[in-house]
Amino acid sequence: MPRVSRRAFAASAAALPAASYAQIPGANDRVRLGCIGVGNRGDQLLDAFLTHADQQVVAVADVNAPYLPAAAAKVAKASGSSPDTVKEYRRVLDRRDVDAVVIATPDHWHALQFVDACHAGKHVYCEKPLSLTISEGRRMADVARQTRRVTQVGLHRRSSPLVAEAVKLIRDGAIGKVTVAKCYHHRNETPMGIGAPADGEPPAGLDYELWLGPAPKVPFNRNKVLYKFRWFWDYSGGQLTNFGTHYLDVIQWALNQEAPKAVACLGGRFGTEDNRQIPDTLEAVWQYDGCLVTFSQFNCNAAAGNVKSGTIEFRGTQGTLVLNDAATVLEILPENVRVEELPALSPLEREANAKQGRAVRQARMPDVRRAAGDPTPLHARSFLDGVKTGSATTCPAEVGHRSTTATLLARVALMQGKTLQWDAKAERITNDADSNRLLGYEYRAPYKLG
């Protein structure tokens, strides 16, 4: 990763407000962290950051009070000191002893907390997807640049050495020209899915009003909070933006392209009987320069595997490269290359050629490479290094915004039932003016994006 000299970093940092610059730790100091959202993924991020000795979690915040004692106990066990526990994230941002924050709240809160943190002089690690809408993501990336904050979006495959190797292989032509990239999310949820509970009262300890934040005010339903918020449009783009953004990030990186030219998306609730809003079956298709990209979400049929149990497939003219879901196995399946034009064959000739092709492919052994498990601690390491030295992180806000945009565009295409043409420079849909209204949304009062 590119680095800047200490002198150059100090010179650029000197242009920041004095209080912000004073909060930047030296290379040998611990980065003082505030964790905003410590349930589920937030708890996993806490584990990842606690593996590094040069951090100190000084505060944790969550609107769900039962999460806080466990988070504080985990920090105390790892570091010997207990962090302060608070409900409101702004109390973390107000602290002068917090250098950086780790945001792992529901998607509809990311933009507000990210922008407020940057304006408060904090560096920001934010979980993916970066935003709920494209206009939010653009604002987040712009504010990060304007305030000169170090940022890292939680697309942690960017920090996987094996994924980086896959990207290099593809860019170097190991499988020829990639014309198709496919990714998948398989999970059989039929017939009950997440269930269909009646509306009711929030559980003790959950501040539901604060959990909603900028989202529309609706009656409490236990399926709309905590992890299951991902099945409802007001808070998430569903698995399309949850898992899909991970995969589209890798695909865009490997293709060396930062945006699609067009997108279409179809889907619906075909097999589940719960109260979800998002589809249980969905197919998104993006057109890139010289490559078609698809994301398949199949949640109401047998969760059969894909080619070599891969989650991401790059199909090239000379082979297929497959990555599994955990980004721990990379496999290259070689392909025969035709050196003459396709002839008009008789049935007997076709069968003979097919047998010969199968024999050749079986004789050519696939190239399999393996790596260690979850790269999230490496992603946390990249962020800590960026805060301490000014080095570039593996997935800054601008990169995370571009990858999130691809999946958010597919969400808009699904809602509109149209194939959309995308101007990545202007960040506007060019063939359907009405669809541009879905690039953002109006926050519930009194919330405003700074």
LOKEMAR-598548 format. One record per residue (C-alpha): residue number from 0; residue in three letters; y, x, z. Coordinates in Angstrom, 3 decimals, padded with zeros to 6 digits. Each point is the difference from the previous one (the first is absolute). Example, Ala and Ser with C-alpha at 12.3 -4.5 7.8 and 13.67 -1.06 7.14 Angstrom:
2
0;ala;-004.500;012.300;007.800
1;ser;003.440;001.370;-000.660
***
This chain:
450
0;met;000.000;000.000;000.000
1;pro;003.522;001.295;-000.738
2;arg;001.915;001.391;002.959
3;val;003.621;000.781;000.628
4;ser;001.220;003.006;001.943
5;arg;001.134;-000.466;003.586
6;arg;003.522;001.006;-001.067
7;ala;000.068;-002.561;-002.819
8;phe;-001.416;-002.689;002.264
9;ala;002.538;000.745;002.711
10;ala;002.808;-000.104;-002.543
11;ser;-001.067;-003.410;-001.297
12;ala;-000.636;-001.327;003.497
13;ala;003.449;001.121;001.089
14;ala;001.381;-002.728;-002.234
15;leu;-001.731;-002.606;002.180
16;pro;001.662;-001.614;003.036
17;ala;-000.133;002.415;002.932
18;ala;-002.234;-002.230;002.099
19;ser;-002.566;-000.277;-002.796
20;tyr;-000.105;003.733;-000.628
21;ala;-000.375;000.694;003.705
22;gln;-003.174;-002.069;-000.030
23;ile;-001.751;002.163;-002.608
24;pro;-002.502;002.143;001.929
25;gly;-000.543;003.664;-000.653
26;ala;-003.129;001.347;-001.660
27;asn;-001.658;000.732;003.355
28;asp;001.005;-003.232;001.780
29;arg;-001.866;-003.238;000.376
30;val;001.053;-002.974;-002.109
31;arg;000.837;-002.861;002.347
32;leu;-001.410;-003.241;-001.383
33;gly;000.574;-003.685;000.538
34;cys;-002.832;-002.243;-001.222
35;ile;001.008;-003.478;-001.187
36;gly;-003.048;-002.244;-000.266
37;val;-003.152;001.279;001.742
38;gly;-002.646;-002.582;-000.887
39;asn;-002.713;000.605;-002.607
40;arg;001.493;002.485;-002.498
41;gly;002.619;001.044;002.536
42;asp;-002.787;000.957;002.381
43;gln;-001.685;002.021;-002.762
44;leu;003.269;001.808;-000.746
45;leu;000.387;000.757;003.678
46;asp;-003.405;001.691;-000.088
47;ala;001.031;002.005;-003.076
48;phe;003.258;001.281;001.479
49;leu;-001.551;000.782;003.383
50;thr;-002.301;002.550;-001.674
51;his;003.055;002.261;-000.474
52;ala;001.283;002.037;002.936
53;asp;003.604;000.214;-001.231
54;gln;000.822;-003.693;000.498
55;gln;000.897;-002.042;003.051
56;val;-000.129;-003.798;000.022
57;val;002.856;-000.979;002.308
58;ala;000.134;-003.754;-000.688
59;val;-002.153;-002.772;-001.465
60;ala;001.177;-003.475;-001.009
61;asp;-001.858;-003.196;-000.869
62;val;000.805;-003.711;000.123
63;asn;-003.555;-000.624;001.213
64;ala;000.061;001.116;003.633
65;pro;-003.799;000.401;000.421
66;tyr;000.058;002.868;-002.498
67;leu;002.379;002.157;002.012
68;pro;-002.111;001.076;003.025
69;ala;-002.854;001.245;-002.194
70;ala;002.393;001.971;-002.201
71;ala;001.738;001.555;003.004
72;ala;-003.346;000.909;001.579
73;lys;-001.172;001.657;-003.221
74;val;003.166;002.116;-000.162
75;ala;-000.270;000.924;003.687
76;lys;-003.622;001.066;-000.399
77;ala;000.812;002.190;-002.983
78;ser;003.264;001.536;001.222
79;gly;000.135;-000.413;003.762
80;ser;003.232;-002.010;-000.085
81;ser;000.485;-003.733;-000.372
82;pro;002.423;-001.400;-002.599
83;asp;002.460;-002.770;000.721
84;thr;-001.215;-003.412;-001.194
85;val;002.452;-002.532;-001.456
86;lys;-000.059;-003.200;-002.039
87;glu;003.024;000.459;-002.273
88;tyr;-000.030;002.830;-002.535
89;arg;003.758;000.440;000.270
90;arg;-000.488;001.354;003.519
91;val;-002.035;002.813;-001.558
92;leu;002.704;000.695;-002.577
93;asp;002.673;000.135;002.714
94;arg;-001.721;002.905;001.757
95;arg;001.524;003.434;-000.537
96;asp;-003.338;001.658;000.834
97;val;-001.742;-001.548;-003.055
98;asp;000.012;002.182;-003.111
99;ala;-002.204;-002.165;-002.200
100;val;-001.694;-003.388;-000.029
101;val;-003.384;-001.180;-001.250
102;ile;000.163;-003.567;-001.331
103;ala;-003.244;-001.990;-000.198
104;thr;001.226;-003.580;000.206
105;pro;-000.756;-002.892;-002.408
106;asp;001.381;000.491;-003.505
107;his;002.909;-002.450;000.390
108;trp;001.479;002.197;002.751
109;his;-000.206;003.379;-001.776
110;ala;003.339;-000.069;-001.815
111;leu;002.127;-000.989;002.994
112;gln;-001.583;002.507;002.356
113;phe;-000.015;002.815;-002.569
114;val;003.676;-000.440;-000.936
115;asp;001.100;-000.396;003.630
116;ala;-001.920;003.157;000.925
117;cys;001.640;002.037;-002.776
118;his;003.453;-001.188;001.058
119;ala;-000.869;000.910;003.597
120;gly;-000.689;003.573;-001.113
121;lys;-003.784;-000.185;000.318
122;his;-002.513;001.363;-002.484
123;val;-002.509;-002.647;-001.056
124;tyr;-003.730;-000.292;-000.600
125;cys;-000.632;-003.525;-001.334
126;glu;-003.338;-001.608;-000.757
127;lys;-000.773;-001.350;-003.424
128;pro;000.814;-002.128;-001.834
129;leu;003.520;001.330;000.425
130;ser;001.606;-003.426;-000.347
131;leu;-000.618;-003.705;-000.498
132;thr;002.242;-000.136;-003.087
133;ile;001.163;002.459;-002.655
134;ser;003.693;-000.314;000.874
135;glu;-000.794;000.895;003.619
136;gly;-001.889;003.100;-001.141
137;arg;002.896;001.120;-002.172
138;arg;002.402;-000.383;002.921
139;met;-002.336;001.958;002.287
140;ala;-000.315;002.907;-002.428
141;asp;003.770;000.053;-000.585
142;val;000.840;-000.025;003.715
143;ala;-002.512;002.782;000.680
144;arg;001.714;002.125;-002.641
145;gln;003.532;-000.869;001.140
146;thr;-000.732;000.769;003.656
147;arg;-002.091;003.085;-000.873
148;arg;-002.910;-001.133;002.121
149;val;-003.486;001.465;-000.349
150;thr;-002.350;-002.830;-000.937
151;gln;-003.718;-000.480;-000.518
152;val;-001.671;-003.183;-001.275
153;gly;-003.521;-000.591;001.310
154;leu;-001.784;000.457;-003.332
155;his;-002.171;002.582;001.675
156;arg;-002.219;000.785;-002.994
157;arg;002.968;002.100;-001.160
158;ser;-000.946;002.466;002.745
159;ser;-003.709;000.146;-000.875
160;pro;-000.987;003.364;-001.533
161;leu;-002.805;-001.745;-001.894
162;val;002.367;-002.561;-001.535
163;ala;002.413;002.794;-000.909
164;glu;-002.927;001.760;-001.687
165;ala;-000.838;-003.179;-001.911
166;val;003.595;-000.323;-001.166
167;lys;000.027;003.599;-001.199
168;leu;-003.312;-000.440;-001.843
169;ile;001.306;-003.068;-001.786
170;arg;003.320;001.589;-000.916
171;asp;-001.824;003.121;-001.222
172;gly;-002.129;-002.099;-002.355
173;ala;-003.354;000.212;001.785
174;ile;-000.972;-003.466;-001.269
175;gly;002.129;000.021;-003.135
176;lys;002.742;-002.535;-000.555
177;val;-000.078;-002.740;002.636
178;thr;000.363;-003.382;-001.692
179;val;-001.212;-002.251;002.831
180;ala;000.309;000.214;003.791
181;lys;-001.668;-002.630;002.172
182;cys;000.084;-000.694;003.732
183;tyr;-001.711;-002.567;002.194
184;his;000.008;-001.866;003.296
185;his;-003.372;-001.684;000.670
186;arg;-000.728;-001.981;003.155
187;asn;-001.995;-003.217;000.126
188;glu;001.905;-002.441;002.230
189;thr;-001.610;-003.299;-001.054
190;pro;-000.049;-002.682;001.063
191;met;001.961;000.069;003.257
192;gly;002.247;003.030;-000.617
193;ile;002.580;000.297;002.759
194;gly;-000.578;-003.576;001.156
195;ala;002.457;-002.891;000.123
196;pro;001.345;-000.311;003.542
197;ala;002.579;-002.665;000.835
198;asp;003.572;000.932;000.816
199;gly;000.598;000.530;003.688
200;glu;001.798;002.093;002.597
201;pro;000.240;003.817;-000.099
202;pro;-002.213;001.873;002.459
203;ala;001.487;001.440;003.148
204;gly;001.838;003.247;-000.634
205;leu;000.740;-000.538;-003.700
206;asp;003.692;-000.534;-000.818
207;tyr;-000.588;-002.155;-003.075
208;glu;003.686;-000.469;-000.789
209;leu;000.465;003.763;-000.117
210;trp;-003.248;000.440;-001.941
211;leu;001.367;-002.320;-002.713
212;gly;003.281;001.901;-000.200
213;pro;001.511;-000.520;-003.476
214;ala;-002.862;-002.223;-001.192
215;pro;000.365;-003.812;-000.180
216;lys;-000.420;-001.917;003.251
217;val;-003.368;-001.792;-000.045
218;pro;-002.305;-001.331;002.739
219;phe;-002.249;002.579;001.640
220;asn;-003.467;000.393;-001.459
221;arg;-002.280;002.722;001.284
222;asn;-001.014;000.912;-003.562
223;lys;003.577;000.920;-000.910
224;val;000.454;002.779;002.542
225;leu;-001.569;003.331;000.908
226;tyr;-002.312;001.253;-002.783
227;lys;-000.541;-003.360;-001.704
228;phe;003.637;-000.191;-001.099
229;arg;-001.243;001.695;-003.191
230;trp;-001.335;-003.332;-001.253
231;phe;003.484;-001.612;-000.126
232;trp;002.817;000.583;-002.506
233;asp;002.917;-000.045;002.480
234;tyr;-001.252;003.173;001.654
235;ser;-002.065;001.888;-002.584
236;gly;-001.094;000.370;-003.602
237;gly;-003.616;-000.373;001.080
238;gln;-002.680;002.534;-000.842
239;leu;001.769;000.569;-003.322
240;thr;002.764;001.879;001.845
241;asn;-002.097;001.039;002.994
242;phe;-002.862;001.839;-001.719
243;gly;001.350;-000.190;-003.534
244;thr;003.055;002.115;000.815
245;his;-002.269;002.781;001.288
246;tyr;-001.908;000.028;-003.259
247;leu;002.959;-000.446;-002.375
248;asp;001.696;002.910;001.773
249;val;-002.924;002.288;-000.847
250;ile;-000.190;-001.335;-003.549
251;gln;003.718;000.450;-000.701
252;trp;-000.181;003.507;001.491
253;ala;-002.962;000.945;-002.199
254;leu;001.558;-001.511;-003.139
255;asn;003.299;001.756;000.793
256;gln;001.789;-003.308;-000.475
257;glu;002.154;-001.722;002.587
258;ala;000.096;-003.562;-001.359
259;pro;-001.788;-002.440;-002.298
260;lys;001.587;-001.535;-003.073
261;ala;-001.563;-003.437;000.449
262;val;-002.227;-001.941;002.394
263;ala;-002.032;-003.196;000.087
264;cys;-001.960;-001.492;002.895
265;leu;-002.324;-002.976;000.340
266;gly;-001.903;-001.350;002.966
267;gly;-000.523;-002.803;002.452
268;arg;-001.956;-001.359;002.949
269;phe;-003.395;-000.576;-001.562
270;gly;-002.494;000.246;002.850
271;thr;001.532;000.092;003.484
272;glu;000.698;-002.962;002.277
273;asp;002.600;001.499;002.333
274;asn;003.784;-000.420;000.263
275;arg;000.978;003.128;-001.927
276;gln;002.723;-000.066;-002.638
277;ile;-000.953;003.069;-002.025
278;pro;-002.809;-000.134;-002.588
279;asp;-003.560;000.857;000.921
280;thr;-000.590;001.069;-003.606
281;leu;002.575;001.942;-001.978
282;glu;000.341;002.336;-002.970
283;ala;003.184;001.973;-000.716
284;val;000.568;001.966;-003.206
285;trp;002.763;002.549;-000.580
286;gln;000.979;001.661;-003.287
287;tyr;001.020;003.656;000.329
288;asp;000.724;002.486;-002.754
289;gly;-003.376;000.386;-001.741
290;cys;-002.008;-001.468;002.894
291;leu;-001.100;-003.384;001.294
292;val;-000.318;-000.352;003.808
293;thr;-001.782;-002.806;001.855
294;phe;-000.422;-001.089;003.629
295;ser;-002.858;-002.400;000.737
296;gln;-000.066;-001.920;003.289
297;phe;-003.283;-001.825;000.454
298;asn;-000.248;-001.716;003.401
299;cys;-002.314;-002.921;-000.699
300;asn;-003.103;001.445;-001.606
301;ala;-002.660;002.588;000.728
302;ala;001.706;003.274;000.813
303;ala;-002.023;002.009;-002.493
304;gly;001.057;003.566;-000.610
305;asn;001.761;001.477;-003.007
306;val;-000.861;003.095;-002.020
307;lys;-001.396;002.481;002.539
308;ser;001.452;-002.219;002.768
309;gly;003.471;001.084;-001.075
310;thr;003.236;-001.672;001.001
311;ile;002.118;001.759;-002.638
312;glu;-001.330;000.811;-003.477
313;phe;001.802;002.109;-002.582
314;arg;-001.656;-000.540;-003.387
315;gly;000.799;002.707;-002.517
316;thr;-001.110;000.888;-003.503
317;gln;-002.308;002.716;001.361
318;gly;-001.208;-001.496;003.271
319;thr;000.685;-002.170;003.037
320;leu;001.349;001.268;003.322
321;val;-000.849;-002.140;003.026
322;leu;001.492;000.082;003.513
323;asn;-001.569;-001.930;002.848
324;asp;001.990;-002.174;002.418
325;ala;000.322;002.620;002.728
326;ala;001.105;002.665;-002.516
327;thr;-002.855;002.216;001.206
328;val;-002.129;000.064;-003.176
329;leu;001.137;000.928;-003.509
330;glu;-002.438;-000.288;-002.881
331;ile;000.439;000.807;-003.677
332;leu;-002.393;-001.753;-002.392
333;pro;000.023;001.832;-003.361
334;glu;000.098;-001.914;-003.256
335;asn;-001.076;000.818;-003.532
336;val;002.873;000.589;-002.402
337;arg;-000.381;-001.393;-003.515
338;val;000.856;002.596;-002.628
339;glu;-000.307;-002.334;-003.000
340;glu;001.055;-003.544;-000.753
341;leu;-002.196;-002.923;000.998
342;pro;-002.560;-000.786;-002.729
343;ala;-001.372;-003.385;-000.964
344;leu;-003.494;000.198;001.526
345;ser;-003.172;-001.996;-000.405
346;pro;-001.597;-001.450;003.185
347;leu;-002.601;002.805;000.034
348;glu;002.665;002.676;-000.360
349;arg;002.077;-001.568;002.795
350;glu;-002.994;000.016;002.361
351;ala;-000.832;003.631;-000.847
352;asn;003.575;001.078;000.623
353;ala;000.112;-001.902;003.287
354;lys;-003.161;001.740;001.249
355;gln;001.383;003.380;-001.012
356;gly;003.297;-000.709;001.753
357;arg;-001.771;-001.039;003.210
358;ala;-002.110;003.152;-000.050
359;val;003.049;002.234;-000.512
360;arg;001.917;-001.651;002.837
361;gln;-002.978;000.269;002.355
362;ala;-000.352;003.690;-000.821
363;arg;003.633;000.705;000.832
364;met;000.289;000.072;003.781
365;pro;003.085;-001.640;001.526
366;asp;002.475;002.197;001.874
367;val;000.166;-001.160;003.642
368;arg;002.517;001.337;002.534
369;arg;000.349;-001.016;003.623
370;ala;002.631;000.349;002.696
371;ala;000.550;-000.788;003.659
372;gly;000.971;-003.485;001.174
373;asp;003.259;-001.821;000.637
374;pro;003.038;001.949;-001.295
375;thr;002.428;-001.906;002.272
376;pro;000.356;002.949;002.463
377;leu;000.935;002.208;-002.978
378;his;002.570;-002.587;-001.056
379;ala;001.444;000.029;003.521
380;arg;000.063;003.815;-000.152
381;ser;002.023;-000.110;-003.221
382;phe;002.573;-002.258;001.671
383;leu;000.297;002.172;003.095
384;asp;000.465;003.083;-002.188
385;gly;002.676;-001.791;-001.974
386;val;001.907;-000.941;003.146
387;lys;-000.224;003.504;001.429
388;thr;000.779;002.087;-003.063
389;gly;001.564;-002.254;-002.585
390;ser;-002.955;000.399;-002.354
391;ala;-000.929;-002.807;-002.379
392;thr;-002.609;-002.445;001.295
393;thr;-002.926;-001.054;-002.163
394;cys;001.272;-003.575;-000.433
395;pro;003.749;-000.455;000.594
396;ala;001.641;-003.414;-000.218
397;glu;000.839;000.218;-003.711
398;val;-003.624;000.754;-000.913
399;gly;-001.310;-002.709;002.319
400;his;002.486;-002.481;-001.451
401;arg;-001.167;000.655;-003.568
402;ser;-003.653;-000.499;000.936
403;thr;000.740;-003.133;002.041
404;thr;002.093;-001.382;-002.865
405;ala;-003.003;-000.064;-002.331
406;thr;-001.967;-002.327;002.275
407;leu;003.015;-002.124;000.942
408;leu;000.614;-000.563;-003.712
409;ala;-003.552;-001.302;-000.314
410;arg;000.702;-002.386;002.856
411;val;003.032;-001.350;-001.882
412;ala;-002.069;-000.335;-003.199
413;leu;-002.633;-001.977;001.932
414;met;002.591;-002.341;001.499
415;gln;001.700;-000.554;-003.354
416;gly;-003.169;-000.173;-002.081
417;lys;001.553;002.280;-002.608
418;thr;-000.404;003.431;-001.540
419;leu;003.102;001.911;001.066
420;gln;001.737;002.885;-001.757
421;trp;001.480;002.572;002.406
422;asp;003.042;002.282;-000.362
423;ala;-000.753;002.643;002.620
424;lys;003.416;001.661;-000.243
425;ala;001.959;-003.207;000.594
426;glu;-002.786;-001.457;002.167
427;arg;000.266;-003.326;-001.778
428;ile;-002.399;-002.341;-001.826
429;thr;001.237;-000.151;-003.579
430;asn;-001.866;-002.930;-001.548
431;asp;000.424;-002.671;002.692
432;ala;003.327;-000.143;001.830
433;asp;-001.268;-002.593;002.476
434;ser;-002.674;002.387;001.286
435;asn;002.684;002.438;001.196
436;arg;000.851;-002.379;002.846
437;leu;-003.364;000.922;001.538
438;leu;000.931;003.689;000.222
439;gly;001.624;-000.831;003.342
440;tyr;000.375;-002.901;002.423
441;glu;002.542;-001.390;002.443
442;tyr;-000.570;001.022;003.605
443;arg;000.051;-002.575;002.759
444;ala;003.260;000.145;001.955
445;pro;001.207;002.112;001.708
446;tyr;-002.037;002.797;-001.632
447;lys;001.682;002.175;-002.637
448;leu;-001.100;003.176;-001.713
449;gly;002.485;002.802;000.700
***
